[in-house]
Amino acid sequence: MSETIFSKILSGDIPSFKIYENDYVYAFLDISQVSKGHTLLIPKKPSANIYETDPETMKHIGEALPIVANAIKEAFNPDGLNIIQNNGEYASQSVFHIHFHFIPRYENDMDGFGYKWETHDVDDAEKEKIAQQINKHINA
């Protein structure tokens, strides 16, 4: 598998705002926040998509999903939460390292068609604050 932005994040070549990490997965804030707390979860063992991901890796992803979701819920009390995972270019996958988006949804961000996908520029100081707010609920 070719190098991706996520492999560069995992190696530390690109900085990120860590939410959760264990031996198998890494969760961090999305650089372009769709809503406050928008987080990505990736396995450390790379695979391009769900079709190529082995069952053991999926087990570790499955164990991490509620940990991250509950930390976001505790930190920001969203009205809902989308967990989105895209497979292939025609399904809007842009980074070919399997990943899951956690997008907190707040009552006022609905557009009548399900949800908005508008990204917001957030400076690093604010990202650090958001990450710390979520992170303190990881082991609570």
MOSULZI-V469935 format. One record per residue. RES is the residue in one letter. PSI is psi in whole degrees, -180 to 180 (* if undefined). OMEGA is omega in degrees with one decimal (999 if undefined). NEAR is the number of other C-alpha atoms within 12 Angstrom. Layout:
RES & PSI & OMEGA & NEAR
RES & PSI & OMEGA & NEAR
//
This chain:
M & 138 & -178.7 & 15
S & 160 & -179.9 & 13
E & 140 & 178.7 & 17
T & 173 & 175.2 & 22
I & -33 & -179.3 & 24
F & -37 & 176.5 & 36
S & -33 & 176.8 & 29
K & -33 & 174.8 & 18
I & -45 & 180.0 & 27
L & -36 & -179.4 & 30
S & -11 & -178.9 & 15
G & 2 & 178.6 & 14
D & -28 & 175.7 & 13
I & 127 & -179.1 & 15
P & 155 & 177.0 & 20
S & 169 & 179.2 & 28
F & 98 & -172.4 & 34
K & 136 & 174.6 & 34
I & -45 & -175.0 & 40
Y & 147 & 176.8 & 36
E & 141 & 166.4 & 27
N & -165 & -177.1 & 21
D & -16 & -170.0 & 16
Y & -26 & -174.7 & 23
V & 162 & 177.4 & 35
Y & 130 & 176.5 & 36
A & 139 & -176.5 & 42
F & 160 & 178.6 & 39
L & 139 & 171.9 & 42
D & 137 & -178.5 & 37
I & -30 & 178.0 & 32
S & 99 & -175.8 & 24
Q & 118 & 171.8 & 30
V & -40 & 172.7 & 29
S & 165 & -176.1 & 37
K & 118 & 179.6 & 36
G & 4 & 179.3 & 48
H & 117 & -172.4 & 44
T & 149 & 174.4 & 42
L & 143 & 174.1 & 44
L & 127 & 179.7 & 43
I & 150 & 171.0 & 48
P & 151 & 176.1 & 40
K & -28 & 174.9 & 28
K & 112 & -173.0 & 27
P & 143 & 166.6 & 30
S & 151 & -172.1 & 27
A & -36 & -172.8 & 30
N & -178 & -176.8 & 29
I & -29 & -179.2 & 24
Y & -29 & -175.5 & 17
E & 4 & -176.8 & 19
T & 128 & -177.0 & 24
D & 157 & -176.8 & 18
P & -36 & 179.9 & 15
E & -43 & 178.0 & 15
T & -42 & 178.6 & 26
M & -34 & 176.9 & 28
K & -45 & -179.9 & 15
H & -38 & 175.3 & 25
I & -47 & -179.5 & 34
G & -36 & 177.9 & 22
E & -33 & -177.3 & 19
A & -28 & -176.1 & 30
L & -53 & -178.8 & 34
P & -26 & 177.1 & 22
I & -49 & -179.0 & 30
V & -45 & -179.2 & 45
A & -45 & -178.9 & 37
N & -34 & 176.9 & 28
A & -41 & 176.5 & 34
I & -43 & 179.4 & 43
K & -46 & 180.0 & 31
E & -37 & -176.9 & 23
A & -42 & -169.6 & 26
F & -6 & 179.6 & 28
N & 55 & 179.0 & 21
P & 161 & 177.4 & 25
D & -17 & 177.3 & 18
G & 176 & -179.3 & 23
L & 123 & 171.2 & 32
N & 136 & 167.3 & 28
I & 114 & -171.4 & 23
I & 138 & 177.5 & 22
Q & 122 & -176.2 & 28
N & 145 & -179.7 & 22
N & 108 & 177.6 & 23
G & 155 & -178.1 & 19
E & -40 & -176.5 & 12
Y & -4 & 173.0 & 8
A & 19 & 177.1 & 13
S & 23 & 173.2 & 13
Q & 127 & -178.4 & 20
S & -23 & 175.2 & 19
V & 121 & -172.9 & 28
F & 59 & 170.1 & 30
H & 116 & -173.8 & 35
I & 136 & 179.8 & 38
H & 155 & -178.6 & 42
F & 130 & 175.9 & 37
H & 132 & 169.3 & 32
F & 114 & -178.3 & 38
I & 103 & 176.8 & 37
P & 140 & -179.9 & 39
R & 133 & -178.8 & 29
Y & 145 & -172.4 & 24
E & -41 & -174.1 & 17
N & 1 & 179.7 & 15
D & 6 & 178.9 & 23
M & 143 & -177.6 & 18
D & 10 & 179.8 & 13
G & -11 & 179.7 & 9
F & 18 & 179.0 & 8
G & -62 & 177.3 & 15
Y & 158 & 175.5 & 20
K & 146 & 172.8 & 21
W & 67 & 176.6 & 21
E & 125 & 178.5 & 16
T & 156 & -177.5 & 17
H & 134 & 174.9 & 18
D & 125 & 179.2 & 16
V & 130 & -178.3 & 21
D & 164 & -175.0 & 14
D & -36 & 179.1 & 18
A & -42 & 178.3 & 12
E & -40 & 176.8 & 19
K & -42 & 178.6 & 31
E & -43 & 178.7 & 24
K & -45 & 178.9 & 21
I & -47 & -179.4 & 32
A & -44 & 179.0 & 35
Q & -38 & 179.0 & 24
Q & -41 & 179.4 & 26
I & -46 & -174.4 & 36
N & -35 & -178.3 & 33
K & -12 & 178.4 & 23
H & -1 & -179.3 & 23
I & -46 & -176.3 & 27
N & 16 & -177.9 & 14
A & * & 999 & 14
//
